[in-house]
Amino acid sequence: MDARVKRSLSAWPQRPPGMPRSIKHPGTWLRARPDSWTTAVQPFIKLPGSRHLRTLPDGLWLHFSPDAEDPYADILCVEACSSLSNLLDKRSRFAPSTGSLQVFCPLPWLLAPMLPETEAPRWRLIALCKSEPTGPLVLPVRDIRVLYGLRQEHYAGFAETQMPAPHEFFCPMEALMREDGHEDPRMQALIRRTSAAENFMVLPEPGTPAAPLPRAPSPANTIRRQRSTEPPSMRFIDSLYRQAEG
């Protein structure tokens, strides 16, 4: 089953199908896993300082920050879960934590071309790489979304009785095993909902300066405005401070 899912995911594009273009993802999306045509070591997820414990999702897409002075990666993982115990194990790996995950991009993967028919190495598509890298690229994970594929009997029961976490999304396993699954409008709509842009009613246009937040009037300024008309009583002044503190 895992082999069928990975074979299907190999046909998915470099940008997740249905993922909208927005100011929330101004950089480059690349498919990190699966990569069946190259022998280069593929990127993986790990905890800072850990050299042995790695998370290797069935599918992994990376969005790279375009700013070399503020490097980060957003990740979309796809996990095929053949049993409920397998689901619980994989959910625990991506559970919210006070610590940060890291994504590790090996040097051979960065130097390899994105597709067999192309010659340009991957690092040239990553804006934060200003020159050819000489070592692996290790980035903190800014945002993570996970799509779990479940067997039909598990999917129906989970959808009926369980509540997903904000970063979790679910689909039947068959949707991940279809060779043209990435062309399914329902899958594209589901992937679109994983975008951080979907958390906002309206997004500003790129380059629009942010409007300054209005500054709340201080009690002292309010008092000075009141003095221009009539001297305030101490009771009135005390009420203004209580309103400001409340």
Secondary structure as the mmCIF struct_conf table of DSSP 4:
data_model
#
loop_
_struct_conf.conf_type_id
_struct_conf.id
_struct_conf.beg_label_comp_id
_struct_conf.beg_label_asym_id
_struct_conf.beg_label_seq_id
_struct_conf.end_label_comp_id
_struct_conf.end_label_asym_id
_struct_conf.end_label_seq_id
HELX_RH_AL_P HELX_RH_AL_P1 ASP A 2 LEU A 9
TURN_TY1_P TURN_TY1_P1 SER A 10 ALA A 11
BEND BEND1 TRP A 12 TRP A 12
BEND BEND2 GLN A 14 ARG A 15
HELX_LH_PP_P HELX_LH_PP_P1 PRO A 16 PRO A 16
TURN_TY1_P TURN_TY1_P2 PRO A 17 GLY A 18
HELX_LH_PP_P HELX_LH_PP_P2 MET A 19 ARG A 21
TURN_TY1_P TURN_TY1_P3 ILE A 23 LYS A 24
BEND BEND3 HIS A 25 HIS A 25
BEND BEND4 GLY A 27 GLY A 27
STRN STRN1 THR A 28 ARG A 33
TURN_TY1_P TURN_TY1_P4 SER A 36 TRP A 37
BEND BEND5 ALA A 40 ALA A 40
HELX_LH_PP_P HELX_LH_PP_P3 VAL A 41 PRO A 43
STRN STRN2 PHE A 44 LYS A 46
TURN_TY1_P TURN_TY1_P5 PRO A 48 GLY A 49
BEND BEND6 ARG A 51 HIS A 52
STRN STRN3 ARG A 54 THR A 55
BEND BEND7 ASP A 58 ASP A 58
STRN STRN4 GLY A 59 PHE A 64
BEND BEND8 PRO A 66 PRO A 66
TURN_TY1_P TURN_TY1_P6 ALA A 68 GLU A 69
BEND BEND9 ASP A 70 ASP A 70
STRN STRN5 ALA A 73 CYS A 81
BEND BEND10 SER A 82 SER A 83
HELX_RH_AL_P HELX_RH_AL_P2 LEU A 84 ARG A 93
TURN_TY1_P TURN_TY1_P7 PHE A 94 PHE A 94
BEND BEND11 ALA A 95 ALA A 95
BEND BEND12 THR A 98 GLY A 99
STRN STRN6 GLN A 102 CYS A 105
HELX_RH_AL_P HELX_RH_AL_P3 LEU A 107 LEU A 111
BEND BEND13 ALA A 112 ALA A 112
STRN STRN7 PRO A 113 PRO A 113
BEND BEND14 MET A 114 LEU A 115
TURN_TY1_P TURN_TY1_P8 PRO A 116 GLU A 117
BEND BEND15 ALA A 120 ALA A 120
STRN STRN8 PRO A 121 PRO A 121
HELX_RH_3T_P HELX_RH_3T_P1 ARG A 122 LEU A 125
TURN_TY1_P TURN_TY1_P9 ALA A 127 LEU A 128
BEND BEND16 SER A 131 SER A 131
BEND BEND17 THR A 134 GLY A 135
STRN STRN9 LEU A 137 LEU A 150
HELX_RH_AL_P HELX_RH_AL_P4 GLN A 152 THR A 161
TURN_TY1_P TURN_TY1_P10 PRO A 166 HIS A 167
STRN STRN10 GLU A 168 PRO A 172
HELX_RH_AL_P HELX_RH_AL_P5 MET A 173 MET A 177
BEND BEND18 ARG A 178 ARG A 178
TURN_TY1_P TURN_TY1_P11 GLU A 179 ASP A 180
HELX_RH_3T_P HELX_RH_3T_P2 GLY A 181 GLU A 183
HELX_RH_AL_P HELX_RH_AL_P6 PRO A 185 ARG A 193
TURN_TY1_P TURN_TY1_P12 THR A 194 THR A 194
BEND BEND19 SER A 195 SER A 195
HELX_RH_3T_P HELX_RH_3T_P3 ALA A 196 ASN A 199
BEND BEND20 MET A 201 MET A 201
HELX_LH_PP_P HELX_LH_PP_P4 LEU A 203 GLU A 205
TURN_TY1_P TURN_TY1_P13 PRO A 206 GLY A 207
HELX_LH_PP_P HELX_LH_PP_P5 THR A 208 SER A 218
HELX_RH_AL_P HELX_RH_AL_P7 PRO A 219 ARG A 227
TURN_TY1_P TURN_TY1_P14 SER A 228 THR A 229
BEND BEND21 GLU A 230 GLU A 230
HELX_LH_PP_P HELX_LH_PP_P6 PRO A 231 SER A 233
HELX_RH_AL_P HELX_RH_AL_P8 MET A 234 GLU A 245
#
